[in-house]
């Protein structure tokens, strides 16, 4: 979906046993988002236009905290523990979160429970979530301030003014019912942290060891290109992703043995077929001067390496128990290495969580265990009817035909950036 033009909210799936183990007295829900004064369909149209020769992204007009510019006040009691459930619903920018004088103890990322890791500041990027324990200060004589501030390192154009980049609020202490005063402007919009959490130091609570013996390596690379009379597109595989004539899931369910052949899906969705239970490695390079938050549907992956330049393929340097999550930032002029086991049959999108980059094609599709998938699911009648009502086919290969299709015919007959006029400027995919 196009997040800035949608009604969105946080969906929390509770784990009562884990939550009890944290010894908390309250959960606090926090959403972080950027805000555009122009509706997203118009932003998409401008971004995809042939006139946008450099792929520039419009910068947001302001930052929102819990969908508002007004800062809420959080009341803490000395020595009591609070669980902050923080999620970024941003379309572009990352956010830094900090509470003056307090320790943020990270106990979860993207739904993966972790061993506690203490920090002063966390960076939360588009599509990411953090579970953080905050303990009220003992013998506190003054209330404190907190800040959530939008980062500008993913903005290709100028940022909004400083006073629109952040929201600053109070962490309130009320001993004996009396509110404590806040030191005057201990935090200002110009605040910058000394350090922030390196999420590579996180360790999953389940202790899963690094997956060895990689059986399928997927090599991806950020590639932004201007195509004459088409516009700037940004891909990570053979071609930038475009919306297919038929949903890729329905192709996988309706093409029998041909579902194992990537040409069945068409180069326009950049398909990768995964065998059941194999260890998959995604090695991605990003030669761009901007980072990207990359998200995988259907799996939490191990982040076994990340850095600047290119990977040296030194297996001995990889952590024994790597960090796990489902959205990770690839650094500017850098790389990452992700691993997961293909144990969840389905059709899973791997994409940049920057809205306009997804619209511009920064995605690949992983078709996982199609033979198992066909035994587990069928095309629902409601879904088939929806395709029919939208003028889409709901059965067959990427050209809406039955049986096998060659790579050449798929390139000619299936949607791609070179022959697709189906760029809808409304809601896309999350």
Secondary structure, DSSP 8 states (H G I E B T S, - for coil): --GGGS---------HHHHHHTT-SEEEEEEEEEE-SS-HHHHHHHHHSTT-TT------SEEEETTBSS---EEE-TT-EEEEEEEE--SS--EEEEETT--EEEEEETTEEEEEEEESEEEE-TT-EEEEEEE--TT--SBEEEEEEE--TT-SS----HHHHEEEEEEEE-GGG----B-TTSS-TT---S----GGG--BTT------S--EEEEEE-EEEEETTTEEEEESSSS-----SS-HHHHHHHSGGGGGSGGGT-GGG-EEEE-TT-EEEEEEEE-SSS-EEEEESS--EEEEEEEES-----GGGS-SS-EEESEEEE-TTEEEEEEEE--S-EEEEEEESSHHHHHTT-EEEEEE-HHHHHHH----HHHHHHHHHTT---SSSTTS-SS---HHHHHHHS--TTT-----SS----
